[in-house]
Amino acid sequence: MVRRPAFRLTVYLGDSDTWHHRPLHTEIVHRAHAAGLAGASVFRGVEGFGASSVVHTARLLSLSEDLPVAVVIVDTEERVRAFLPVLDELLGADRLVVLDEVEVVRRPGGGGRPA
């Protein structure tokens, strides 16, 4: 196993957030790809709340059109921090962005660009 330090950026959004009529999470992923970052994934939550304190849920009896979404990007700290100005352009106020140090564990011969 190969272990190496990496950096994770997580952006918390609502499913209905957009950038020029396009889902905001899609715009972030495409810009991360264009920036050459190692990887980005979008995760849709089934329930959550944010600064508004409104609980959004996917439960059948209380359907929500604005479920929580997390965009997760992992690469080196230098590359992730270099991407922050792109996020500043896309994200308005009241968006939660979390940065943390992580350890990437890979099996040799796993393919892909190492973080």
Residue pairs with C-beta under 8 A, 6 or more apart in sequence:
1 105
1 106
1 107
1 108
2 105
2 106
2 107
2 108
2 114
3 103
3 104
3 105
3 106
4 103
4 104
4 106
4 114
4 115
5 77
5 101
5 102
5 103
5 104
6 38
6 74
6 75
6 76
6 77
6 101
6 102
6 103
6 104
6 115
7 74
7 75
7 76
7 77
7 79
7 80
7 81
7 99
7 100
7 101
7 102
8 72
8 73
8 74
8 80
8 99
8 100
8 101
8 102
9 72
9 73
9 74
9 80
9 83
9 84
9 87
9 97
9 98
9 99
10 70
10 71
10 72
10 73
10 97
10 98
10 100
11 25
11 28
11 70
11 71
11 87
11 91
11 95
11 96
11 97
12 50
12 68
12 69
12 70
12 95
12 96
12 97
12 98
13 24
13 25
13 68
13 69
13 70
13 71
13 95
14 50
14 56
14 66
14 67
14 68
14 69
15 23
15 44
15 65
15 66
15 67
15 68
15 69
16 65
16 66
17 23
17 24
17 25
17 69
18 24
19 27
19 90
20 27
24 90
24 91
25 42
25 69
25 71
26 42
27 90
28 40
28 71
28 87
28 90
29 40
29 41
29 42
29 71
31 83
31 86
31 90
32 40
32 73
32 83
33 40
35 79
35 82
35 83
35 86
36 79
37 73
37 75
37 79
37 80
37 83
38 74
38 75
38 76
38 79
38 112
38 113
38 114
38 115
39 73
39 74
39 75
39 112
39 115
40 71
40 72
40 73
41 71
41 72
42 69
42 70
42 71
42 72
43 69
43 70
43 71
43 72
44 67
44 68
44 69
45 67
45 68
45 69
45 70
46 57
46 58
46 67
47 55
47 56
47 57
47 58
47 59
47 67
47 68
48 55
48 56
48 67
48 68
49 55
49 56
50 68
50 94
50 96
51 94
51 96
56 64
56 66
56 67
56 68
57 63
57 64
57 67
58 64
58 67
73 80
73 83
74 80
74 102
74 104
74 115
75 115
76 115
77 101
80 99
81 99
84 97
87 97
91 97
104 114
104 115
106 114
